[in-house]
Amino acid sequence: MQEILVSVIVPTYKRKPSFLNRTVDSLLDQSYKNIEIIIVNDNPPDSDYKSEINNFIEQEYKEFNNIVLIDNPVNLGGSLARNKGIEAANGEYITFLDDDDIYLTEKIEKQLEFMIQENLDLSFADLIIKNEDEKIIDYREFSKLSNFETNNLLRYHLTRHITGTPTFMYKKEKLMEIGGFEKVIMGQEFFLMLRSIEKNLNIGYFAQAHVVAYRHSSESISVGKNKIIGEKYLYDYKKRYFHLFNNNEKKFIKFRHYAVMAVANKRDGKILDSAKNVFKMIITSPQDVMAETFGFITKQKRMVGKLK
């Protein structure tokens, strides 16, 4: 297995070197050493971040032959920046990491082993989410998903989202075949997984958490605005698939949409709009409000036990 090269794509945009330093160091600390780290500098050419990141990489990591720096002449956005990294990758397998997140030490080794054993084109995994104080605020898992047939994956993804780009590992040839990421405002990982499912890739669930994603309070406003736009687009897109679902399932998709909108509006400071979406959420499916609230509470208890 050690002969297999794994490429890790790390796009960076408006991020201080201290964050990127933590991210790259987590990759250099991997137990699996045959990796290629592709950093895509997607900052605008007139941005201070552009030169700051380039200088930092050249000075801090100049001795590492497995680190590749791609300097985009213009800002392409997350989707196309990752695609640039995919095109440049030499690895047989590809994973992704955002410029402020980290891999735990055995992430690549364990997931690659799982991919090979199960002969998969793509695998996804659990995700630990922390705040700036290193406190765990969420644990994203897919324990309820047991059937990996295409139709079941599609229905599950459209309702609950199989996402977490840093948890994805692809065979490069399969990722190239499906065309990589789409250029969308939000939901890049959602649409990548959707296409992977619809193209009948052999997909498996690696039920372990070796990735830590961070949420920053300073980004909550911009995330709220973008999330509102992206969520509206995503919900309208999902309506194309409503023929696959019964009435209760459609209600759940609507309920989830209003719940996401409520949170996004709150982050954007639009308290009245947030309250309106909470009301719509309750009216649309009171049973899902109860079920998801109970599920969230039990999940928190299970998360505490799992991460002790």
SENUFI-749339 format. One record per residue: residue number from 1; x, y, z of N, C-alpha, C in turn. Coordinates in pm, 1 decimal. Each point is the difference from the previous one (the first is absolute). Example, Ala and Ser with C-alpha at 12.3 -4.5 7.8 and 13.67 -1.06 7.14 Angstrom:
2
1,1319.0,-569.0,780.0,-89.0,119.0,0.0,90.0,120.0,0.0
2,-35.0,105.0,-72.0,82.0,119.0,6.0,-77.0,109.0,73.0
***
This chain:
308
1,82.2,-120.9,0.0,-82.2,120.9,0.0,85.6,125.9,0.0
2,118.6,-8.6,59.2,85.6,118.0,11.5,47.3,51.7,-136.0
3,-16.9,-79.7,-105.1,40.2,43.9,-133.7,-103.2,91.6,-64.2
4,-118.7,9.2,58.4,-108.0,79.0,-58.0,13.4,145.9,43.6
5,7.0,88.8,-97.1,9.9,143.3,28.7,-140.5,57.4,20.6
6,-15.9,76.0,107.7,-126.2,68.4,30.2,23.6,150.4,-8.0
7,-82.0,69.2,-78.2,10.3,145.9,-12.1,-105.8,66.0,87.8
8,41.2,102.6,73.6,-91.9,76.2,84.7,-9.7,141.2,-56.7
9,-122.1,40.8,-37.6,-21.7,131.6,-59.9,-39.8,98.5,110.2
10,77.6,109.6,13.3,-25.7,100.7,104.2,-15.3,137.5,-65.8
11,-121.9,42.7,-32.3,-18.0,136.8,-51.3,9.7,99.1,114.7
12,57.0,116.4,-24.4,8.1,100.7,105.5,-47.2,135.2,-51.8
13,-80.5,66.8,81.3,-58.7,129.0,-39.1,-24.3,83.2,125.5
14,61.0,118.7,4.1,-15.9,94.2,111.0,21.5,-67.3,135.7
15,108.1,-75.3,9.3,32.2,-67.8,124.5,142.2,34.0,41.9
16,19.4,27.1,127.3,131.5,33.3,51.8,91.7,-122.8,-2.1
17,131.4,23.1,-17.0,94.9,-111.7,-3.0,-6.0,-89.0,123.1
18,-37.7,55.6,115.5,-3.4,-80.7,122.3,-101.6,-113.9,-10.6
19,-113.0,26.7,-65.6,-98.3,-105.4,-19.7,51.8,-103.6,-100.1
20,52.5,47.6,-110.5,51.1,-90.7,-102.6,115.4,-82.9,54.2
21,80.3,60.2,86.4,111.4,-70.1,62.1,-50.7,-121.5,78.6
22,-104.5,20.6,77.6,-58.8,-110.1,77.7,-53.6,-109.4,-92.4
23,-64.2,42.1,-109.2,-57.2,-94.9,-95.5,108.0,-85.2,-65.7
24,101.9,66.4,-53.4,107.3,-72.1,-70.3,77.6,-88.6,95.6
25,25.8,47.5,120.3,73.0,-81.2,97.7,-76.0,-127.7,33.4
26,-134.1,7.0,2.1,-78.6,-120.7,27.3,15.8,-102.8,-112.6
27,27.8,48.1,-120.0,23.6,-90.5,-112.5,140.6,-58.5,4.9
28,95.9,82.0,37.0,137.7,-48.8,11.4,15.0,-99.4,114.9
29,-90.7,6.5,96.8,3.0,-91.2,114.6,-76.0,-129.7,-24.6
30,-49.6,-19.9,-119.8,-75.9,-121.2,-29.2,85.6,-125.9,14.7
31,-61.7,-105.4,51.7,70.0,-128.0,12.7,30.5,-59.0,-137.6
32,-84.2,33.1,-97.6,24.8,-42.6,-138.8,81.9,108.5,-68.6
33,118.4,-34.0,-46.7,96.6,101.2,-45.5,0.7,24.9,-150.9
34,-56.3,-91.7,-77.9,6.2,16.0,-145.9,-114.4,90.0,-46.6
35,14.2,128.8,32.7,-104.7,95.7,-34.6,58.7,119.7,-75.0
36,-86.6,63.6,-73.9,32.1,121.6,-73.7,-97.1,107.5,46.9
37,52.1,112.2,47.3,-82.7,109.0,51.1,-4.5,111.4,-104.2
38,-118.8,24.8,-54.3,-15.6,101.1,-103.9,-75.4,119.1,58.7
39,70.7,110.0,19.7,-59.9,122.0,54.6,-35.1,92.5,-115.8
40,-127.1,36.3,-9.6,-46.5,86.7,-108.9,-28.4,138.2,57.8
41,87.3,96.0,-31.3,-17.3,137.2,47.4,-100.9,69.2,-90.3
42,-122.4,17.1,53.0,-109.0,56.0,-81.1,-31.3,144.3,37.8
43,93.8,66.1,64.6,-19.9,140.1,36.2,13.3,90.9,-122.3
44,-74.1,110.8,-4.4,11.0,94.4,-111.8,143.2,51.3,-13.0
45,42.7,33.2,-122.4,139.3,41.4,-22.1,40.9,125.2,75.7
46,-94.2,89.3,30.2,32.6,124.3,69.5,-22.0,-12.2,151.2
47,-23.5,-121.4,47.5,-26.5,-21.2,141.0,129.5,-20.6,78.4
48,3.9,52.4,122.5,115.6,-23.5,86.9,14.8,-147.8,32.4
49,-113.5,-69.4,2.1,4.8,-143.6,29.4,79.8,-76.1,-106.1
50,-9.0,45.9,-124.6,66.7,-69.3,-111.1,149.5,-13.1,25.4
51,67.0,111.7,18.1,144.9,-1.7,20.2,36.9,-58.2,135.7
52,-84.2,25.3,100.1,27.9,-49.5,135.0,3.3,-153.0,2.3
53,-98.0,-61.3,-64.3,-5.7,-146.3,-3.7,113.5,-56.9,-84.1
54,24.5,58.8,-116.8,109.3,-48.7,-84.6,134.1,5.7,72.3
55,26.9,112.5,64.4,126.8,15.2,72.9,9.5,-98.5,116.2
56,-112.9,-19.1,66.9,-1.9,-91.8,113.9,31.7,-143.1,-43.9
57,-64.5,-45.9,-105.4,22.3,-137.1,-48.3,144.2,-17.1,-47.2
58,49.5,96.7,-74.8,136.3,-9.6,-53.6,105.5,1.3,109.8
59,-24.9,73.3,106.9,98.0,8.0,108.1,-14.6,-114.6,100.5
60,-121.9,-29.0,38.3,-23.7,-98.1,106.7,15.7,-143.9,-47.9
61,-34.6,-25.3,-126.4,-2.9,-138.5,-48.3,89.2,-22.3,-122.0
62,101.5,79.9,-16.1,85.3,-10.7,-118.9,75.7,-131.8,-7.8
63,17.0,-68.2,113.7,75.7,-125.1,1.7,-88.2,-121.9,-27.5
64,-128.7,20.7,-14.4,-91.5,-112.7,-18.5,-34.0,-15.4,-148.2
65,51.2,-106.7,-58.4,-21.0,-23.7,-143.1,-142.0,-46.0,-32.0
66,-73.8,-41.4,101.0,-135.8,-50.6,-25.0,-105.9,108.8,12.9
67,42.4,126.2,14.2,-95.4,110.7,5.4,5.9,78.0,-130.5
68,-116.6,9.6,-65.5,-11.5,70.0,-128.2,-86.0,124.7,20.6
69,47.4,113.7,-46.8,-75.4,125.2,11.0,-49.8,41.7,-137.5
70,-132.3,13.8,-12.2,-61.5,51.0,-122.3,-50.0,140.9,29.7
71,47.8,96.9,-75.6,-35.6,139.8,22.5,-95.6,44.8,-110.4
72,-130.0,1.3,29.3,-98.1,40.7,-99.9,17.6,148.0,-36.3
73,2.9,33.5,-129.0,15.7,140.0,-41.0,-119.9,86.4,37.7
74,-117.4,-63.8,12.9,-120.8,71.0,43.3,-73.6,-89.1,98.9
75,-89.2,61.1,76.2,-81.4,-76.0,94.3,-104.7,-81.9,-75.8
76,3.3,-132.6,17.6,-91.1,-88.9,-71.1,-118.3,-44.0,84.4
77,11.8,6.9,131.1,-103.5,-53.9,87.9,33.8,-142.6,39.5
78,-63.4,-47.3,106.8,34.9,-129.8,57.9,-7.5,-117.1,-96.0
79,-106.6,-7.6,-79.5,-18.8,-113.6,-90.3,110.7,-9.3,-104.0
80,21.5,110.4,-72.4,98.9,-2.3,-108.0,142.1,-5.7,53.5
81,23.0,56.3,119.0,133.2,-9.6,60.7,32.1,-146.3,32.2
82,-97.7,-71.3,54.3,21.3,-142.7,27.2,20.7,-77.6,-129.4
83,-73.4,37.3,-104.6,17.4,-68.3,-129.0,140.7,19.9,-55.3
84,57.2,119.3,22.1,138.6,23.8,-42.5,93.6,-96.2,72.1
85,-26.0,-20.9,128.3,80.8,-93.3,76.4,-16.6,-142.7,-47.0
86,-123.5,-36.1,-32.4,-26.5,-135.6,-49.8,74.6,-25.5,-130.1
87,-2.7,96.8,-90.3,67.7,-14.5,-128.8,150.5,-16.2,17.1
88,56.3,67.2,100.5,144.9,-4.8,20.9,44.6,-120.6,81.4
89,-94.3,-69.1,63.2,33.4,-108.4,92.2,60.6,-119.8,-72.7
90,100.4,-58.4,61.4,63.7,-120.9,-52.0,-44.7,-125.7,73.1
91,-74.4,18.5,108.4,-39.6,-113.6,81.9,-105.0,-86.7,-64.5
92,0.9,-127.7,38.3,-101.7,-94.1,-45.0,-131.0,25.4,74.4
93,14.9,53.6,121.8,-115.0,36.0,81.8,8.9,148.1,37.1
94,-116.4,62.1,19.7,-4.1,143.3,30.8,-89.5,24.4,120.6
95,48.2,84.5,90.3,-81.6,47.9,111.3,7.2,152.2,2.6
96,-79.2,60.3,88.0,-7.0,146.3,7.3,11.9,45.9,144.9
97,52.6,120.6,17.4,5.1,59.9,132.9,-7.9,151.5,-14.8
98,-88.7,63.0,78.7,-10.1,145.8,-1.7,117.7,61.0,75.7
99,25.7,127.5,-26.3,122.4,62.9,49.2,-1.9,38.5,147.6
100,-105.9,-36.8,71.2,-3.2,24.4,144.6,-36.5,-125.8,78.5
101,-8.8,-114.2,-69.0,-37.1,-125.9,64.1,121.1,-93.0,9.1
102,-17.5,-111.7,67.7,113.6,-92.4,16.0,-43.8,-145.2,-17.6
103,97.9,-81.0,-38.1,-13.7,-144.5,3.3,63.9,-51.0,129.0
104,-63.5,-97.6,64.7,65.6,-71.0,107.7,101.6,-96.7,-61.3
105,90.8,-48.3,80.9,122.1,-65.3,-49.7,-23.9,-116.5,-95.6
106,-102.2,-82.0,24.6,-18.2,-122.2,-78.8,-106.1,13.9,-109.7
107,-42.9,121.2,-29.0,-110.3,19.5,-93.6,25.3,-66.6,-134.8
108,108.1,35.4,-63.7,25.8,-50.4,-135.1,26.5,-150.1,2.0
109,79.2,-44.2,95.2,33.9,-142.3,7.4,-124.2,-87.4,17.2
110,-84.2,34.9,95.5,-117.0,-81.9,30.0,-103.2,5.0,-112.4
111,-21.8,118.5,-57.4,-101.2,11.1,-104.3,47.3,-65.7,-129.6
112,127.3,12.9,-31.3,53.2,-66.2,-120.1,-10.2,-151.2,14.0
113,31.7,-51.0,116.9,-11.7,-143.4,26.3,-143.9,-46.2,-19.8
114,-94.4,78.8,48.3,-142.1,-30.7,-16.5,-39.8,1.6,-147.3
115,47.4,99.6,-74.4,-30.0,10.3,-142.9,48.0,-123.5,-76.2
116,120.4,-43.1,31.3,59.1,-114.4,-70.9,-71.8,-129.6,36.2
117,-25.9,-19.3,129.1,-67.3,-121.9,45.0,-138.4,-14.8,-61.3
118,-71.7,111.7,-11.0,-137.9,-3.4,-51.5,-7.9,25.8,-149.6
119,113.7,25.9,-64.0,5.8,28.8,-144.1,-96.3,113.6,-37.7
120,17.8,115.5,65.3,-91.1,112.1,-16.3,54.4,105.7,-95.5
121,-92.9,71.7,-62.1,35.5,117.6,-80.1,0.2,125.6,86.3
122,-81.2,-2.4,105.2,-16.1,115.3,88.6,-40.6,-48.5,137.8
123,56.1,60.7,101.7,-48.1,-24.3,135.5,-17.9,133.6,71.1
124,-92.4,2.0,95.4,-21.2,117.4,85.2,4.8,-46.8,144.2
125,18.7,93.5,92.5,24.1,-39.0,138.7,-66.5,96.9,96.6
126,13.3,-30.1,128.2,-51.3,88.3,104.2,86.9,125.5,9.9
127,-55.9,102.9,64.5,68.9,128.2,7.7,-18.0,61.7,138.9
128,110.9,39.1,61.2,-3.1,71.9,126.9,1.3,149.2,-29.9
129,-89.4,75.6,63.3,-6.1,144.5,-20.5,28.7,70.3,132.4
130,96.2,91.2,-1.9,39.8,73.0,119.8,-15.8,150.1,-21.8
131,-8.1,74.2,111.5,3.0,145.0,-9.0,142.8,49.9,20.0
132,16.7,130.5,5.9,135.1,56.9,9.9,70.0,-33.9,130.8
133,-78.4,-40.3,100.7,56.3,-35.0,130.8,30.5,-148.6,11.7
134,-3.8,-70.6,-113.8,27.8,-143.4,-5.8,-107.7,-82.9,70.4
135,-117.9,57.9,18.0,-109.6,-74.7,59.2,-79.4,-68.2,-110.1
136,-29.0,-128.4,19.4,-77.9,-73.9,-98.8,-145.3,45.2,7.4
137,-52.1,50.3,-111.8,-137.0,50.4,-3.4,-92.6,-87.0,-84.4
138,57.5,-92.5,-76.6,-83.7,-90.2,-79.0,82.9,-119.9,-43.7
139,-72.4,-108.2,-29.2,62.9,-121.0,-53.1,-90.3,-51.1,-110.3
140,47.1,10.1,-122.5,-81.8,-38.9,-114.8,26.9,-145.6,-34.4
141,-105.3,-80.8,5.2,14.5,-142.1,-29.7,-117.3,-47.6,-84.7
142,12.1,-123.2,-51.1,-101.1,-54.3,-91.1,-36.4,-142.2,41.6
143,-14.5,-20.2,128.9,-22.4,-133.9,55.2,-133.3,-60.4,-44.0
144,-95.9,83.6,-39.4,-130.5,-50.9,-43.1,2.3,-49.2,-145.2
145,107.3,24.5,-69.1,10.3,-40.0,-140.1,67.0,-136.9,-8.5
146,-75.1,-99.4,-44.1,53.5,-136.7,-7.3,-8.9,-59.6,-140.3
147,-86.3,56.9,-83.2,-18.0,-48.8,-137.0,69.4,95.9,-96.6
148,98.2,-50.9,-74.2,80.0,86.4,-86.3,-31.8,-19.0,-148.2
149,-118.0,-53.7,-27.0,-47.9,-5.0,-137.1,-26.6,143.0,-48.3
150,13.0,22.3,-130.2,-8.1,134.1,-56.6,-127.7,73.3,39.1
151,-115.0,-65.2,-12.9,-127.2,66.5,28.9,-11.1,40.0,146.7
152,48.1,-85.9,88.4,-6.6,31.2,142.6,95.0,114.2,36.4
153,120.9,-3.2,-57.5,95.2,108.7,22.6,-56.4,133.0,-49.4
154,-64.8,-4.0,-115.4,-57.1,121.7,-57.9,-107.1,58.4,91.4
155,-89.9,-83.4,46.0,-108.2,46.6,86.2,55.4,53.1,132.3
156,95.6,-69.8,56.7,59.6,45.1,126.6,71.5,133.4,-18.7
157,75.1,12.1,-107.3,76.9,122.0,-24.9,-91.5,120.4,-21.9
158,-108.3,-19.6,-71.7,-92.4,110.1,-26.9,-73.3,46.0,126.7
159,-14.2,-88.1,96.0,-70.2,36.6,122.0,94.4,47.1,110.0
160,114.4,-68.8,17.2,85.6,30.1,115.2,141.6,45.4,-36.2
161,40.8,-11.5,-123.1,129.7,46.0,-50.0,117.5,-87.0,48.7
162,62.4,-67.3,-92.6,124.2,-73.1,28.8,113.5,95.4,-37.0
163,43.4,78.2,95.3,99.4,103.0,-30.2,110.2,4.0,105.6
164,93.7,86.5,-29.0,121.5,15.2,77.8,117.4,-25.2,-92.5
165,29.1,99.4,-87.3,104.3,-16.8,-102.2,130.6,-56.3,55.8
166,46.5,44.0,118.2,126.1,-55.2,51.8,-5.7,-148.3,32.2
167,-122.0,-55.6,9.5,-10.8,-142.9,29.4,-2.8,-85.2,-126.9
168,-13.2,63.3,-115.7,-7.5,-74.4,-125.7,137.1,-52.8,-40.5
169,2.4,-122.0,-52.1,118.7,-51.8,-68.7,-46.5,-66.0,-128.8
170,58.9,43.2,-111.0,-36.6,-48.8,-132.8,116.5,-72.5,-67.5
171,-32.4,-94.2,-85.7,95.3,-40.5,-102.8,6.6,114.9,-99.7
172,118.4,44.3,-34.4,10.8,116.3,-87.5,-69.7,-22.1,-133.9
173,16.4,-117.8,-57.6,-58.7,-23.8,-131.8,-152.3,13.8,3.2
174,-61.7,-41.3,109.2,-145.9,11.6,11.7,-42.0,145.2,22.2
175,79.7,73.0,77.0,-29.2,141.1,23.4,10.9,79.8,-129.6
176,97.0,-34.4,-82.9,16.1,65.9,-129.6,-115.9,-35.8,-93.4
177,-43.8,-125.3,6.4,-107.6,-46.0,-86.9,-129.8,77.4,23.8
178,-28.0,32.2,126.5,-125.9,69.8,30.9,13.3,151.5,-12.4
179,121.3,48.6,-29.1,18.0,141.6,-30.2,35.5,89.1,117.3
180,30.4,-59.4,115.9,40.3,81.5,113.7,-114.2,84.2,55.6
181,35.3,115.0,56.2,-97.9,87.8,64.5,-71.4,89.0,-101.1
182,-128.3,28.2,30.1,-75.3,98.1,-77.2,22.6,139.1,58.8
183,-12.1,102.5,-83.3,10.5,136.9,48.2,-137.1,43.9,49.0
184,-17.2,-0.8,131.0,-126.0,41.1,61.5,31.2,92.8,117.3
185,-98.9,80.5,40.4,19.1,95.6,108.9,26.9,-71.6,130.5
186,-82.6,-96.5,30.4,12.0,-79.7,121.7,-31.2,-145.5,-34.3
187,37.9,-89.0,90.4,-34.8,-140.6,-19.2,88.8,-72.6,-98.0
188,125.9,42.1,-12.1,92.0,-65.9,-93.4,11.4,-149.0,29.4
189,11.5,-33.3,127.0,16.4,-139.1,39.6,-129.3,-78.3,-20.8
190,-114.9,67.5,17.7,-128.8,-66.2,-22.9,-11.8,-44.6,-144.6
191,31.0,90.7,-92.3,-14.3,-32.0,-141.9,105.8,-99.5,-46.8
192,118.1,3.0,59.7,102.0,-99.4,-34.6,-47.0,-139.3,39.8
193,-53.2,-12.6,121.4,-50.8,-129.9,44.2,-120.6,-42.6,-82.3
194,-87.0,95.3,-33.6,-117.8,-33.0,-80.9,41.8,-58.7,-134.6
195,97.6,63.0,-64.0,45.4,-50.9,-129.0,67.7,-135.9,15.8
196,73.3,-17.5,107.0,67.7,-127.9,25.5,-101.1,-113.2,13.9
197,-110.5,29.0,68.2,-104.8,-100.4,17.6,-68.3,-29.7,-132.4
198,-36.3,106.1,-72.1,-73.0,-18.3,-126.3,85.7,-64.6,-107.9
199,131.3,10.2,12.8,89.9,-65.2,-95.4,35.2,-141.9,42.8
200,-67.9,-48.5,104.1,13.1,-137.7,46.8,141.3,-37.6,44.8
201,68.1,94.4,64.3,128.4,-34.5,57.9,-20.5,-98.5,114.3
202,99.9,-81.8,24.6,-3.2,-94.8,111.1,37.7,76.1,126.7
203,-98.9,27.6,85.7,16.0,91.1,112.6,-14.8,-74.7,131.6
204,87.1,30.8,96.6,-7.3,-63.6,130.9,15.6,100.1,113.1
205,-45.7,-40.2,116.3,2.9,84.2,120.1,109.4,-48.0,94.2
206,100.2,82.9,20.9,110.0,-27.0,92.5,-40.6,58.4,135.6
207,-54.1,-84.2,86.6,-66.0,46.4,122.5,99.3,32.6,111.8
208,90.3,91.6,-29.2,94.6,49.5,99.0,18.4,150.4,-22.6
209,46.9,69.4,102.0,22.7,145.1,-10.6,148.1,30.1,13.6
210,60.1,44.4,-110.2,141.6,36.0,-1.5,21.5,141.0,-55.0
211,-107.6,78.4,-6.9,7.6,136.7,-49.9,-64.6,93.5,102.3
212,66.8,113.0,25.2,-56.4,103.6,86.1,-21.8,124.5,-84.9
213,-126.1,45.9,-7.8,-34.0,123.9,-69.9,-30.5,106.1,104.7
214,40.3,123.4,-28.6,-16.9,109.5,96.4,-103.9,100.1,-48.7
215,-80.5,47.9,94.8,-93.9,108.1,-28.2,49.1,125.3,69.9
216,3.6,110.3,-74.7,52.9,125.7,52.4,-113.1,100.7,17.7
217,-6.3,61.3,117.0,-105.4,97.5,28.1,10.0,121.2,-90.8
218,120.6,35.6,-42.8,19.2,118.7,-84.1,-58.8,-17.4,-139.3
219,-30.6,-124.7,-38.0,-52.1,-26.0,-134.1,-150.8,-17.5,-1.1
220,-65.1,8.9,115.5,-141.1,-36.4,8.2,-90.0,87.3,-87.3
221,31.8,130.2,-11.3,-85.2,88.6,-79.6,10.1,-33.4,-148.7
222,121.9,-9.2,-51.0,17.3,-29.6,-142.7,-53.3,-138.0,-34.1
223,19.9,-94.8,90.9,-53.2,-134.3,-22.5,-151.7,3.7,-2.9
224,-59.5,81.0,88.8,-145.1,11.2,2.4,-55.7,50.6,-131.3
225,59.1,107.5,-54.3,-47.9,56.9,-126.1,14.4,-100.1,-114.7
226,117.0,-59.7,-11.2,22.6,-96.6,-107.4,-87.3,-123.5,16.8
227,-19.3,-40.3,124.4,-81.1,-118.7,27.8,-144.6,21.6,-41.5
228,-52.5,119.7,20.9,-138.1,30.8,-37.9,-17.5,-13.8,-151.1
229,91.9,59.0,-75.2,-6.5,-7.3,-146.8,15.6,-143.7,-46.8
230,101.0,-67.4,56.8,28.7,-137.2,-41.2,-109.8,-96.8,36.6
231,-58.9,18.0,117.6,-105.8,-90.5,45.4,-125.0,13.2,-85.5
232,-33.9,121.5,-40.7,-116.3,19.6,-87.7,21.4,-70.1,-133.6
233,120.7,14.6,-53.4,31.3,-66.2,-127.6,-5.9,-152.2,16.3
234,56.7,-48.1,110.6,5.4,-143.7,23.6,-140.1,-58.8,15.7
235,-85.9,70.1,72.4,-136.5,-49.5,20.5,-76.8,-5.8,-132.2
236,13.0,103.5,-81.6,-65.4,-0.7,-131.3,52.6,-114.2,-86.5
237,129.3,-28.2,12.6,60.2,-109.2,-77.6,-56.5,-135.4,45.4
238,-17.1,-16.4,130.1,-50.7,-126.6,52.9,-141.8,-29.7,-47.1
239,-75.8,102.9,-31.5,-138.7,-20.5,-43.5,-6.6,-85.6,-127.0
240,108.6,-1.4,-75.4,3.7,-83.4,-120.8,-12.6,-148.6,34.0
241,31.7,-34.2,124.7,1.5,-140.2,41.9,-120.2,-35.4,86.9
242,-95.0,91.5,14.7,-111.8,-24.1,89.8,-84.6,-120.3,-39.9
243,4.9,-37.6,-127.2,-77.6,-115.9,-42.9,49.6,-129.8,63.4
244,119.7,3.0,57.4,55.9,-119.6,62.2,-52.8,-22.1,141.6
245,-64.8,102.1,57.5,-33.2,-3.0,141.2,-150.3,0.1,24.4
246,-39.7,-59.9,113.0,-140.4,9.0,41.0,-22.0,133.4,72.0
247,-122.6,25.4,42.4,-33.7,129.9,58.7,77.4,28.6,128.2
248,16.0,-100.7,85.4,73.5,20.2,124.6,146.5,32.3,-25.3
249,57.9,-63.3,-100.3,140.1,26.0,-33.9,17.1,140.3,-58.5
250,-96.2,41.0,-80.3,3.0,136.6,-52.9,-10.5,101.9,113.8
251,-85.3,-30.9,96.9,-13.8,88.7,115.4,132.5,12.1,75.0
252,71.2,-110.7,9.8,128.4,4.6,70.5,99.5,89.3,-74.2
253,3.6,-10.1,-132.4,91.1,83.0,-79.0,-34.9,147.4,18.0
254,-130.1,31.7,-0.2,-43.8,138.3,22.6,35.5,45.1,141.7
255,-26.2,-87.8,98.1,33.8,30.1,138.8,148.4,30.6,14.6
256,84.2,-82.4,-62.3,144.4,21.5,9.8,39.6,133.0,-63.8
257,-62.6,32.5,-112.2,27.4,127.0,-68.2,-30.3,118.6,91.3
258,-116.6,-1.6,63.1,-36.2,111.3,88.5,91.0,6.3,121.9
259,43.1,-116.3,49.3,90.7,-2.7,114.7,133.8,63.5,-34.5
260,53.3,-34.2,-117.3,127.2,57.3,-45.0,-14.5,150.5,-20.9
261,-111.6,41.2,-59.7,-23.8,141.9,-23.6,-11.0,77.6,131.6
262,-62.6,-61.7,99.6,-13.3,65.0,130.2,136.4,27.4,61.4
263,87.9,-98.7,-6.5,135.2,16.0,55.5,79.1,103.3,-79.9
264,-8.5,-7.3,-133.4,73.7,93.4,-85.3,-47.9,144.5,21.0
265,-130.8,17.7,11.3,-54.5,134.5,25.9,47.7,53.7,134.2
266,3.0,-85.7,99.9,46.3,42.1,132.2,145.5,43.8,-5.3
267,83.6,-76.6,-69.6,141.7,35.0,-12.2,18.4,131.1,-76.0
268,-94.2,27.1,-88.9,7.4,122.6,-79.7,-65.5,118.1,70.9
269,-44.9,-21.8,121.8,-60.9,107.7,77.8,-144.5,29.1,-34.5
270,-62.9,-85.8,-79.3,-139.1,20.9,-40.8,-90.4,-83.9,91.1
271,-22.2,50.5,119.1,-71.3,-75.1,102.7,-146.0,-25.6,-38.3
272,-66.2,101.5,-58.3,-139.7,-18.1,-40.2,-12.8,-108.2,-106.3
273,87.0,4.4,-100.5,-2.0,-102.8,-104.8,29.6,-137.8,59.0
274,89.1,-4.0,96.3,31.8,-126.2,67.0,-123.3,-55.3,70.1
275,-71.8,87.5,70.4,-121.3,-41.6,71.1,-107.2,-49.6,-97.4
276,-12.6,66.9,-114.3,-97.5,-42.3,-100.7,30.9,-140.9,-50.2
277,129.6,-28.0,-20.8,37.3,-133.5,-47.3,-18.6,-106.7,107.3
278,17.6,37.7,126.6,-29.0,-93.1,109.0,-148.8,-34.8,-0.2
279,-83.8,101.5,-20.0,-145.5,-22.4,-5.4,-35.0,-92.3,-117.2
280,58.0,26.4,-117.1,-25.4,-84.6,-117.7,45.7,-143.1,25.4
281,112.3,-12.9,67.3,55.9,-131.5,31.4,-97.6,-80.2,86.1
282,-55.6,65.2,101.9,-92.1,-68.0,91.3,-130.7,-36.1,-69.9
283,-52.3,94.7,-78.9,-126.4,-23.9,-71.0,15.6,-110.5,-103.5
284,112.3,-1.9,-69.1,21.6,-97.4,-107.4,1.6,-142.7,52.1
285,72.5,-22.2,110.5,11.3,-137.3,49.4,31.4,-1.7,149.1
286,-102.2,16.2,83.5,22.9,-1.6,145.0,61.2,-131.2,48.8
287,-33.3,-110.6,-67.3,56.0,-128.5,42.0,151.0,-5.7,-23.3
288,47.0,63.0,-107.7,143.5,2.8,-25.7,71.0,93.1,97.9
289,-67.0,107.6,41.8,57.6,88.3,101.4,27.3,-78.8,127.2
290,-97.7,-79.7,43.1,15.1,-80.6,120.5,106.7,-107.7,-18.6
291,-6.3,-69.2,-112.6,93.0,-110.3,-23.9,143.8,48.9,-10.7
292,19.6,110.9,-71.0,135.5,50.3,-18.7,55.3,61.8,128.8
293,-86.6,60.9,78.7,43.5,54.9,128.5,44.6,-112.5,92.3
294,-80.2,-106.6,7.5,37.5,-115.9,81.6,126.9,-64.0,-54.0
295,10.4,-10.1,-132.8,118.9,-58.4,-61.2,125.0,80.2,29.2
296,-14.4,133.1,2.7,114.6,86.7,29.2,48.1,-20.3,143.3
297,-94.7,-11.1,93.9,36.5,-18.5,141.0,71.6,-132.9,20.2
298,-53.2,-105.7,-57.0,63.4,-131.3,15.0,134.5,-5.4,-71.5
299,9.5,72.5,-110.4,127.2,5.3,-72.6,107.6,66.0,84.5
300,-35.8,107.4,71.0,95.9,69.0,85.4,51.0,-93.2,109.5
301,-90.2,-77.5,58.8,41.1,-93.9,103.8,91.7,-106.7,-57.7
302,-34.6,-50.9,-118.1,81.4,-103.3,-64.8,134.9,55.9,-40.8
303,2.0,126.4,-43.9,123.5,64.2,-40.9,97.5,11.5,116.5
304,-52.0,37.5,116.7,83.6,12.6,118.1,65.0,-133.7,33.1
305,-80.8,-106.9,-5.7,54.1,-132.2,29.5,100.9,-47.0,-102.1
306,-25.6,29.9,-125.6,88.3,-45.3,-107.2,134.4,71.4,2.4
307,2.3,126.2,41.0,120.6,79.1,-8.4,76.4,12.3,132.3
308,-42.4,-76.6,101.0,73.8,1.6,127.1,135.6,-66.5,-16.2
***
